[in-house]
Every structure is written in structure tokens, then in C-alpha cells.
Amino acid sequence: MKDSLLTNLSVQTLFDVAADAMLLVDDTGHVQQANPVALELLGYTFEQINDLEIEALIPESYRSQHHQHRNTYAKNPEKRPMGKGRDLVALRRDGSELAVDISLSPLDIGHQHFVLATLHIADKRRKVEEALKISEERLRLAKEAAGLGVFDFDYRHNIIHWDERMRDIWGEESEETVSYKKFVAAIHPDDRVARQAVIDRAIDPASNGEYSVDYRVRNPNDGVERWIATMGRIHFTNGHATRLLGVARDITDQKILEKTLQEQRAEMEALFKQQVASQTVSAIAHELNQPLAAISAYSEVALHALNSGTFNPENLKHALEGAVSQAQRAGKSLHELLAFMQKGELVTERFELNHVLKEALNIAKGDGYGDFSPLLSLEPAMPEVLGNVTQVRKILVNLLRNAVEAMRGAGAPSSAISITVRTNQRINMAHVTIQDSGPGLDADTAKRIFEPFFTTKPTGIGMGLAISRALTEANGGELWLEQNNKPGATFHFTLPFATLAFST
């Protein structure tokens, strides 16, 4: 029977290797052929299923319904799903029932009419469809909750496919695609270079293809600017970027909040500095007022004696000795006051200097000093250092702020700050170098730069570098300014390694 029905070898091969379960049924309703998938699905051998009435493969409760479907089909045999797409039930040889979809196709072989019945497992299909539906619903809810827009940039055709949320952000109408040129036109001009730099790195085949950047978008309809956070991944084909698939989120409120917090922090820090300066000046004035008054009195006596022409050497000596004594008293009082202000036990710990440096960069940028390009050269796997993390972070932030302010004040064309962290082999300590692109310091300023209350800033109090040097020395290191002819100012400071400190 098999050879008589499917004499063509290629047809037989296709029937046997088909991925779906297939039954060949004659016009009397008897199975004449079944492929391996159908035999396995229904639990029969070919000998068992051959010439078996098709209703034997249907549960008894469904047979009358199936017989009706078969008769209807016989009157109009054409390719279509059985039961108009409704799920049916097949009966396996072991008596178990299996929900299936059945599609029917008329087939003429010789002068005989047959029906090719293809069976699909309905439960599996329903589960897949349900899982897909749930997944899509979860994605939709997640997108709505996060306010995400989805975009797909086709590099080969230079167009972007985007969803409704993306079009809303860009102020576009209902078009589901947009040219790349029109897409970029809405991006703030000041942000295009930075965004393009991120894309250039991402499309480098040597990179991991990750893309993440924030920029502003100007709505062409109302002129409103929004901050957008985008992230995605580049897809490559044969080493060439073909697609950028990503998401975008409106972070305007977050940026406004960050700016407000920065302004509040700046106000609080300015107030704090003002109070510190006021209290420091008050304390110093209190401690120095009496000895300075005494020095003035002794000096007047000596000056009067010299002007009179009839001075007594002993009296002059006494006046000068008194002035010297009071000057020494003033110096001692000042040192005692500074020691009192810096008193307290120094809490030290082991930490990674590279990590603290990156924290300091984030703090400086978050406090309104982000308009610079850090050029980092960090020694990998550097041993941990020993010190007070808070104080070291403060030193780094202060040096970064000074560098930014120097470049701002001079209107330097370059905003680069070179930062190097390395091991100083000569002294076996961690060595940090920070060099800005500002005008540098003249020789006289360089000599006084670490003096308390000396400042080159119109609104400075001149305590930043003095305090930074004191903190560095308290942590076992040194802070100094390099005297060279290079552009910009170069500061160095060192810290002891934790292993060396513990070994001693």
C-alpha cells in the first residue's frame, strides 16, 4: 500500500521527514499512511495504524462531532483547518487524550481521493502563545512604568524605527520611521559631539557594543527641552555595525532635582566656609590681639627713643626684647590654636586609591565642577594605601576644584586635567599627580601657595591648600607644587602603602 500511494521518492522523503505529524486518509475514512512524527505522537506502529478508521483516533465523546466535520469537508474538499480553527482532541493508543489542531488538505493520487491531515499539539501552541502574550504584557507594563521609548537604528538604510513614546519625546507625529538626519536635528547642538563620541566607541568592532549617554532633545513643536537617558547595544555583521537597538527615558525631572541639590549644596558649603572663616578669624584675632598690641607699644617706645636722639641703650634693648617676646608669644598662640582645631584621633584604614580617586571625580562633577575632561593614567593592581578615606577624598576634590577654577578664570581653550596614580619606586609610596591646563603659577605665587589665608581667587579664603597639605601630612604623606616650565599647575602628593605601614 505504501509503495502504491507514494511512489515518488522525493514525496515520500518529504512526508517522512516532515516536522509535523501527518496522516494520509482515504475517502472512506481509513488511515493509509502515517509519518514517523504522527506514529510517535499517537503511540502506534505503522502496522497498527494502517487501515485504521480515523474515528478510532478520536475519543468516543468527540466522534460524532468529528464525523460531522469529515462529511462537511467531503462536500467541499479544500485546504482549511478542521472545525474552523477550533481545537480538537486526539486519542492516543494508550487511551490518553491530546488537544490538537488539525488542518486538512485534499490530495489526489492516481484516481483515488485522499485527505492529508496535519496535527499540531494545541496545548503546546497555547502555552507558547500565552507565554508570549504574558511577556509582551510585562514588557508593555515595564515600558509604561519606566516611561521608556524603544528605538531601532538601521545603519544600512540610515533610518530609525521608533515607538509612540519616542515620537512623543521628539514631538513627531504618527510616522513609525524617521531619517537619522531628522532624528539628530532635535538633539541639542551642545550635546551632539559628546553623543557621537559615545556612538563611535560603541560601533568599534573591538568594543562590546554597549551604548549609554544622556543628552537634551528640543521639541520642535513647543521648543521645550528635555533631558533623555539612552542605552542600548550595537549589533554587528561581519565586523560592521548594522543596528543600534536601545531604549530612551525622559530624565528631565531628575536633572532639575540634581541641579537644585547642587545649588543647595553649593549654598550650604559657601555658608559653612563663611562660618569657618569667620570663626577662624575671630579666634585668631582674639589670640593675637594682646601680643600685637604689646608689640606695637614696645615698637613705639623704641621708635620714640631713636627719634629723640637721647635714647638709653638699656631702655631700647628692653623695648626690642619685649617686642620679640610678644612676637614669639603670638606665634605660639597661633600654633596652639591650629593644633586645637585639628585635634582628634585620626581613623585610618586600607583602601584602593584608584577607587577613591574615581569617587572624588564624581563628587567634583556633581558639585558643579564637571566642565573638564579627566585624562586618567591609573596603575592597575596597585597595592592598597593606608589613610583616612574621607580626608584623602577631600584632598583630591580640593585639588580638582582648584584646577577647574584656574582653567575657568583664565578661559583656557583646553579643559583637560591629567591625573596619574602610580608607585613611586624611590620612596615606595603611592604617588598622585594632578596637572591642569590653566595658566600656571608665577614664581612669587608658587612660593606662597600653601600659606594660610593666601589666595589668588577673588572670593577665596586661602585655607584650601594649607588644609590639604596638613591633611596629607597627617596621613603620612607629602603635598607639593612642582616648579617647571610646563603649562598649567602640577601638584603631587604621596601616601604610604598599607603593607609597608603594617610591616613597620
C-alpha positions as CSV (number, residue, x, y, z in Angstrom):
1,M,0.0,0.0,0.0
2,K,2.8,2.4,0.9
3,D,4.6,1.9,-2.4
4,S,1.3,2.3,-4.3
5,L,0.3,5.5,-2.7
6,L,3.6,7.4,-2.5
7,T,5.6,6.1,-5.5
8,N,7.6,9.3,-5.9
9,L,10.8,9.0,-3.8
10,S,11.1,12.7,-3.1
11,V,7.5,13.0,-2.0
12,Q,7.9,10.0,0.3
13,T,11.1,11.5,1.8
14,L,9.4,14.8,2.5
15,F,6.5,13.0,4.1
16,D,8.8,11.0,6.3
17,V,11.0,13.9,7.5
18,A,8.2,16.5,8.0
19,A,8.4,18.2,11.4
20,D,4.6,18.0,11.8
21,A,2.5,14.9,12.4
22,M,0.8,13.8,9.2
23,L,-1.8,11.2,8.3
24,L,-3.0,10.2,4.8
25,V,-6.7,9.2,4.9
26,D,-8.7,7.7,2.1
27,D,-12.2,8.8,1.1
28,T,-13.7,6.0,3.3
29,G,-12.1,7.5,6.4
30,H,-9.3,4.9,6.8
31,V,-5.6,5.7,7.5
32,Q,-3.4,4.7,4.6
33,Q,-0.2,6.3,5.7
34,A,1.4,8.0,8.8
35,N,4.8,9.6,9.1
36,P,7.2,8.9,12.0
37,V,6.1,12.1,13.9
38,A,2.5,11.0,13.8
39,L,3.3,7.5,14.9
40,E,5.3,8.7,17.8
41,L,2.7,11.3,18.8
42,L,-0.2,8.8,18.7
43,G,1.8,5.8,20.1
44,Y,1.2,3.5,17.1
45,T,3.4,1.4,14.8
46,F,2.7,1.6,11.1
47,E,1.3,-1.9,11.1
48,Q,-1.1,-0.9,13.9
49,I,-2.3,2.3,12.4
50,N,-2.5,1.2,8.7
51,D,-6.1,0.9,7.5
52,L,-7.4,2.0,10.9
53,E,-10.6,4.0,10.8
54,I,-9.8,7.7,11.6
55,E,-12.6,7.8,14.2
56,A,-10.6,5.3,16.2
57,L,-8.1,8.1,16.8
58,I,-10.9,10.3,18.3
59,P,-12.3,10.0,21.8
60,E,-15.8,8.5,21.7
61,S,-17.4,11.6,23.0
62,Y,-15.9,13.6,20.1
63,R,-16.6,11.0,17.3
64,S,-20.0,12.2,16.2
65,Q,-18.6,15.8,16.1
66,H,-15.6,14.7,14.1
67,H,-17.8,12.6,11.7
68,Q,-19.9,15.7,11.0
69,H,-16.7,17.7,10.3
70,R,-15.5,15.0,7.9
71,N,-18.8,14.8,6.0
72,T,-18.8,18.6,5.7
73,Y,-15.3,18.6,4.4
74,A,-16.1,15.8,1.9
75,K,-18.7,18.0,0.2
76,N,-16.2,20.8,-0.2
77,P,-12.7,19.4,-0.1
78,E,-10.2,22.3,0.1
79,K,-7.2,23.2,2.3
80,R,-8.5,24.5,5.6
81,P,-8.4,23.9,9.3
82,M,-10.8,21.4,10.6
83,G,-13.6,22.7,12.8
84,K,-13.0,26.2,11.6
85,G,-9.8,26.5,13.7
86,R,-11.3,25.2,17.0
87,D,-9.1,22.8,19.0
88,L,-10.0,19.0,18.7
89,V,-8.9,16.1,20.8
90,A,-6.9,13.1,19.5
91,L,-6.9,9.7,21.3
92,R,-3.6,8.0,21.7
93,R,-3.2,4.2,21.6
94,D,-2.7,4.1,25.4
95,G,-6.0,5.8,25.9
96,S,-4.7,9.3,26.8
97,E,-6.2,12.3,25.2
98,L,-4.2,15.1,23.4
99,A,-5.6,18.5,22.4
100,V,-4.6,19.2,18.8
101,D,-5.3,21.5,15.9
102,I,-6.0,19.7,12.6
103,S,-5.6,21.2,9.2
104,L,-6.9,19.3,6.1
105,S,-5.6,19.3,2.5
106,P,-7.2,17.3,-0.4
107,L,-4.7,15.1,-2.3
108,D,-5.3,13.0,-5.4
109,I,-3.1,10.0,-6.1
110,G,-3.9,8.3,-9.3
111,H,-7.6,8.0,-9.5
112,Q,-8.1,7.9,-5.7
113,H,-9.0,10.8,-3.5
114,F,-7.2,11.3,-0.1
115,V,-7.0,13.8,2.7
116,L,-3.7,14.9,4.2
117,A,-4.4,15.6,7.9
118,T,-1.7,17.6,9.7
119,L,-1.8,17.6,13.5
120,H,-0.4,20.3,15.8
121,I,-0.2,20.0,19.5
122,A,-2.7,22.7,20.7
123,D,-1.6,22.7,24.3
124,K,2.0,23.5,23.4
125,R,0.9,26.2,21.0
126,R,-1.4,27.7,23.5
127,K,1.3,27.7,26.1
128,V,3.7,29.4,23.8
129,E,1.1,31.9,22.7
130,E,0.1,32.6,26.3
131,A,3.8,32.9,27.4
132,L,4.4,35.3,24.5
133,K,1.3,37.3,25.4
134,I,2.4,37.5,29.1
135,S,5.9,38.5,28.1
136,E,4.6,41.3,25.8
137,E,2.2,42.5,28.5
138,R,5.0,42.6,31.1
139,L,7.2,44.5,28.6
140,R,4.4,46.9,28.0
141,L,3.8,47.5,31.7
142,A,7.5,47.9,32.3
143,K,7.8,50.4,29.5
144,E,4.9,52.4,30.8
145,A,6.1,52.3,34.4
146,A,9.6,53.4,33.4
147,G,8.4,55.8,30.7
148,L,10.6,54.0,28.2
149,G,10.7,54.6,24.5
150,V,12.2,51.9,22.1
151,F,14.2,52.7,19.0
152,D,16.0,50.6,16.4
153,F,18.5,52.4,14.2
154,D,19.1,50.6,10.8
155,Y,22.6,51.6,9.7
156,R,22.2,50.1,6.3
157,H,19.2,52.3,5.4
158,N,20.1,55.1,7.7
159,I,16.6,55.2,9.3
160,I,15.2,54.8,12.8
161,H,12.2,52.7,13.7
162,W,10.7,54.1,16.9
163,D,7.6,53.6,19.1
164,E,4.9,56.0,20.2
165,R,6.8,57.1,23.4
166,M,9.9,58.0,21.3
167,R,7.8,60.0,18.9
168,D,6.1,61.8,21.8
169,I,9.6,62.8,23.2
170,W,10.8,64.0,19.8
171,G,7.5,65.8,19.1
172,E,6.8,63.9,15.9
173,E,3.5,62.6,14.5
174,S,2.5,59.1,13.7
175,E,5.3,58.0,11.4
176,E,6.9,54.8,12.7
177,T,10.2,55.5,11.0
178,V,12.3,58.7,10.7
179,S,15.5,59.6,8.9
180,Y,18.7,59.7,11.0
181,K,19.2,63.3,10.0
182,K,15.8,64.4,11.2
183,F,16.4,62.4,14.4
184,V,19.7,64.1,15.2
185,A,18.3,67.6,14.3
186,A,16.2,67.6,17.5
187,I,19.2,66.9,19.7
188,H,20.7,69.9,21.4
189,P,23.7,71.2,19.4
190,D,25.9,71.3,22.5
191,D,25.3,67.6,23.2
192,R,25.8,66.2,19.7
193,V,29.6,65.9,19.8
194,A,29.6,64.0,23.1
195,R,26.8,61.7,21.9
196,Q,28.6,61.0,18.7
197,A,31.8,60.2,20.6
198,V,29.9,57.5,22.6
199,I,28.4,56.1,19.4
200,D,31.9,56.0,17.7
201,R,33.2,54.0,20.6
202,A,30.3,51.6,20.5
203,I,30.5,50.8,16.8
204,D,34.2,49.9,17.1
205,P,34.2,46.1,16.5
206,A,36.8,45.8,19.2
207,S,34.3,47.2,21.8
208,N,31.5,45.3,23.5
209,G,28.9,47.4,21.5
210,E,27.3,48.9,24.6
211,Y,25.9,52.4,24.2
212,S,24.9,54.7,27.0
213,V,24.6,58.5,27.0
214,D,22.5,61.4,28.3
215,Y,21.6,64.4,26.1
216,R,19.0,67.1,25.6
217,V,16.2,67.0,23.0
218,R,14.4,70.1,21.9
219,N,10.7,69.5,20.9
220,P,10.2,71.3,17.5
221,N,6.5,72.0,18.3
222,D,6.8,73.8,21.6
223,G,10.6,74.4,21.9
224,V,10.7,72.6,25.3
225,E,14.0,70.9,26.1
226,R,14.1,67.5,27.8
227,W,16.9,65.5,29.2
228,I,17.0,62.0,27.8
229,A,18.9,59.0,29.1
230,T,19.6,56.4,26.3
231,M,21.2,53.0,26.4
232,G,21.4,50.1,24.0
233,R,23.7,47.8,22.1
234,I,25.2,47.7,18.7
235,H,24.7,44.6,16.5
236,F,27.5,43.6,14.2
237,T,27.6,41.6,10.9
238,N,31.0,40.6,9.6
239,G,32.6,43.2,11.8
240,H,30.4,46.1,10.6
241,A,27.7,47.8,12.7
242,T,24.2,47.1,11.3
243,R,21.8,48.0,14.1
244,L,21.6,50.0,17.2
245,L,18.7,48.7,19.4
246,G,18.0,50.7,22.5
247,V,15.7,52.5,24.9
248,A,15.3,56.1,26.0
249,R,13.9,57.6,29.1
250,D,12.9,61.2,30.0
251,I,15.1,62.2,33.0
252,T,14.3,65.9,32.9
253,D,12.8,66.0,36.4
254,Q,15.8,64.1,37.7
255,K,18.2,66.6,36.1
256,I,16.2,69.5,37.6
257,L,16.4,67.9,41.0
258,E,20.1,67.3,40.7
259,K,20.7,70.9,39.7
260,T,18.6,72.1,42.7
261,L,20.5,69.8,45.0
262,Q,23.8,71.1,43.6
263,E,22.8,74.7,44.1
264,Q,21.7,73.9,47.7
265,R,24.9,72.1,48.4
266,A,26.9,75.0,47.0
267,E,25.0,77.4,49.1
268,M,25.4,75.3,52.3
269,E,29.1,74.8,51.6
270,A,29.6,78.5,51.0
271,L,27.8,79.3,54.2
272,F,29.8,76.7,56.0
273,K,33.1,78.1,54.6
274,Q,32.0,81.6,55.6
275,Q,31.2,80.5,59.1
276,V,34.5,78.6,59.4
277,A,36.4,81.6,58.1
278,S,34.5,83.9,60.5
279,Q,35.2,81.7,63.5
280,T,38.8,81.1,62.5
281,V,39.5,84.8,62.0
282,S,37.7,85.6,65.3
283,A,39.7,83.1,67.2
284,I,43.0,84.2,65.7
285,A,42.2,87.9,66.3
286,H,41.3,87.1,69.9
287,E,44.6,85.2,70.4
288,L,46.8,87.7,68.6
289,N,45.2,91.0,69.7
290,Q,47.1,91.3,73.0
291,P,50.6,90.4,71.8
292,L,50.2,92.5,68.7
293,A,49.1,95.5,70.9
294,A,52.2,94.9,73.1
295,I,54.5,94.6,70.1
296,S,53.1,97.9,68.8
297,A,53.6,99.6,72.2
298,Y,57.2,98.4,72.5
299,S,57.9,99.4,68.9
300,E,56.6,102.9,69.6
301,V,58.8,103.2,72.6
302,A,61.9,102.2,70.7
303,L,61.0,104.4,67.7
304,H,60.4,107.4,70.1
305,A,63.8,106.8,71.7
306,L,65.6,106.6,68.4
307,N,63.9,109.8,67.2
308,S,64.7,111.7,70.4
309,G,68.4,111.4,69.9
310,T,69.0,110.9,73.7
311,F,67.9,107.3,74.0
312,N,69.1,105.0,76.7
313,P,70.6,101.7,75.2
314,E,69.2,99.7,78.1
315,N,65.7,101.1,77.5
316,L,65.9,100.4,73.8
317,K,67.2,96.9,74.4
318,H,64.3,96.3,76.8
319,A,61.7,97.6,74.3
320,L,63.1,95.4,71.5
321,E,63.3,92.3,73.7
322,G,59.7,92.9,74.7
323,A,58.7,93.1,71.0
324,V,60.5,89.9,70.2
325,S,58.9,88.1,73.2
326,Q,55.4,89.2,72.3
327,A,56.0,88.2,68.6
328,Q,57.1,84.7,69.8
329,R,54.0,84.6,72.1
330,A,51.8,85.4,69.1
331,G,53.4,82.6,67.0
332,K,53.0,80.1,69.8
333,S,49.3,81.1,70.3
334,L,48.7,80.7,66.6
335,H,50.3,77.2,66.5
336,E,48.3,76.1,69.6
337,L,45.1,77.4,68.0
338,L,45.7,75.4,64.8
339,A,46.6,72.3,66.8
340,F,43.4,72.7,68.8
341,M,41.3,73.0,65.6
342,Q,43.0,69.9,64.1
343,K,42.9,67.7,67.3
344,G,41.2,64.4,67.3
345,E,42.2,60.8,66.7
346,L,42.9,60.0,63.0
347,V,41.0,56.9,61.9
348,T,42.8,55.1,59.2
349,E,42.0,52.1,57.0
350,R,43.2,50.2,54.0
351,F,41.7,51.3,50.7
352,E,42.2,51.4,46.9
353,L,43.4,54.8,45.9
354,N,42.1,54.4,42.3
355,H,38.6,53.8,43.6
356,V,38.7,56.9,45.9
357,L,40.0,59.0,43.0
358,K,37.0,58.0,40.9
359,E,34.7,58.9,43.8
360,A,36.4,62.3,44.1
361,L,35.8,62.9,40.3
362,N,32.1,62.1,40.7
363,I,31.9,64.4,43.7
364,A,33.6,67.3,41.9
365,K,31.4,66.9,38.8
366,G,28.3,66.6,41.0
367,D,29.2,69.9,42.8
368,G,29.3,71.9,39.6
369,Y,32.9,71.3,38.6
370,G,32.2,68.9,35.8
371,D,33.3,71.1,32.8
372,F,36.6,69.3,32.4
373,S,38.0,66.2,30.7
374,P,39.9,63.9,33.0
375,L,42.9,62.2,31.3
376,L,43.5,59.2,33.6
377,S,46.6,57.1,33.9
378,L,46.0,54.7,36.8
379,E,48.4,52.0,37.7
380,P,46.4,48.7,37.7
381,A,46.6,46.3,40.7
382,M,48.3,49.0,42.8
383,P,48.6,47.9,46.5
384,E,46.2,49.3,49.0
385,V,47.2,52.5,50.8
386,L,46.7,53.4,54.5
387,G,44.9,56.6,55.5
388,N,41.7,58.3,56.3
389,V,39.4,57.8,53.3
390,T,37.4,61.0,54.0
391,Q,40.4,63.2,54.3
392,V,42.1,61.7,51.2
393,R,38.9,62.2,49.2
394,K,38.8,65.8,50.5
395,I,42.4,66.4,49.3
396,L,41.6,65.1,45.8
397,V,38.3,67.1,45.5
398,N,40.1,70.3,46.6
399,L,42.9,69.8,44.0
400,L,40.4,69.1,41.3
401,R,38.3,72.1,42.1
402,N,41.4,74.4,42.2
403,A,42.4,73.0,38.8
404,V,38.9,73.7,37.3
405,E,38.7,77.2,38.8
406,A,42.2,78.0,37.4
407,M,41.1,77.0,33.9
408,R,37.8,78.8,34.2
409,G,39.4,82.0,35.4
410,A,41.9,82.0,32.5
411,G,39.4,81.0,29.9
412,A,41.7,78.1,28.9
413,P,40.9,76.6,25.5
414,S,41.6,73.2,26.8
415,S,39.7,71.8,29.8
416,A,41.8,68.7,30.2
417,I,43.2,67.6,33.7
418,S,45.8,64.9,33.6
419,I,45.6,62.6,36.7
420,T,48.3,60.0,37.3
421,V,48.3,57.4,40.1
422,R,51.5,55.3,40.2
423,T,54.0,53.7,42.6
424,N,56.9,55.9,43.4
425,Q,59.7,53.3,43.5
426,R,62.2,55.7,45.0
427,I,60.3,56.1,48.2
428,N,58.0,53.1,47.9
429,M,54.8,55.1,48.3
430,A,51.7,55.8,46.2
431,H,52.1,58.9,44.1
432,V,49.3,61.1,42.7
433,T,49.9,63.8,40.1
434,I,47.3,66.3,39.1
435,Q,48.1,68.8,36.3
436,D,45.6,71.3,34.8
437,S,45.6,73.2,31.5
438,G,45.4,76.6,33.1
439,P,47.9,79.5,33.1
440,G,50.1,78.0,35.8
441,L,51.6,80.0,38.8
442,D,54.3,82.6,38.7
443,A,57.3,82.2,41.0
444,D,56.1,84.5,43.8
445,T,52.7,82.9,43.9
446,A,54.2,79.4,43.9
447,K,56.3,80.3,47.0
448,R,53.2,81.3,49.0
449,I,50.6,79.0,47.6
450,F,50.5,76.8,50.8
451,E,50.4,79.8,53.2
452,P,47.2,80.1,55.3
453,F,44.9,82.9,54.1
454,F,46.9,83.4,50.9
455,T,44.7,83.1,47.8
456,T,44.7,84.0,44.2
457,K,40.8,83.8,44.0
458,P,38.6,86.9,44.3
459,T,36.3,85.0,46.7
460,G,38.7,82.6,48.3
461,I,39.8,82.5,51.9
462,G,43.2,80.9,51.3
463,M,42.8,77.8,53.5
464,G,42.2,75.0,51.0
465,L,45.8,74.1,50.1
466,A,47.0,74.8,53.6
467,I,44.4,72.4,55.0
468,S,45.1,69.9,52.2
469,R,48.8,69.9,53.0
470,A,48.1,69.4,56.7
471,L,45.7,66.5,56.0
472,T,48.3,64.9,53.7
473,E,51.0,65.1,56.3
474,A,48.6,63.8,58.9
475,N,48.1,60.7,56.7
476,G,51.8,60.1,56.4
477,G,52.4,61.7,53.0
478,E,53.5,65.0,51.4
479,L,51.8,67.5,49.2
480,W,53.9,69.9,47.0
481,L,53.8,72.0,43.8
482,E,56.1,71.1,41.0
483,Q,58.2,74.0,39.8
484,N,58.6,73.6,36.0
485,N,58.1,75.4,32.7
486,K,55.1,73.3,31.6
487,P,51.8,74.9,31.0
488,G,49.3,74.6,33.9
489,A,49.9,73.9,37.5
490,T,51.2,70.5,38.6
491,F,50.6,69.2,42.2
492,H,51.9,66.0,43.7
493,F,51.1,64.1,46.9
494,T,52.1,60.8,48.3
495,L,50.6,58.3,50.7
496,P,52.1,55.2,52.4
497,F,51.1,51.7,51.3
498,A,49.2,49.7,53.8
499,T,51.6,46.7,53.6
500,L,54.6,48.9,54.4
501,A,52.8,50.6,57.2
502,F,51.8,47.3,58.9
503,S,55.2,45.8,58.4
504,T,56.9,48.6,60.3
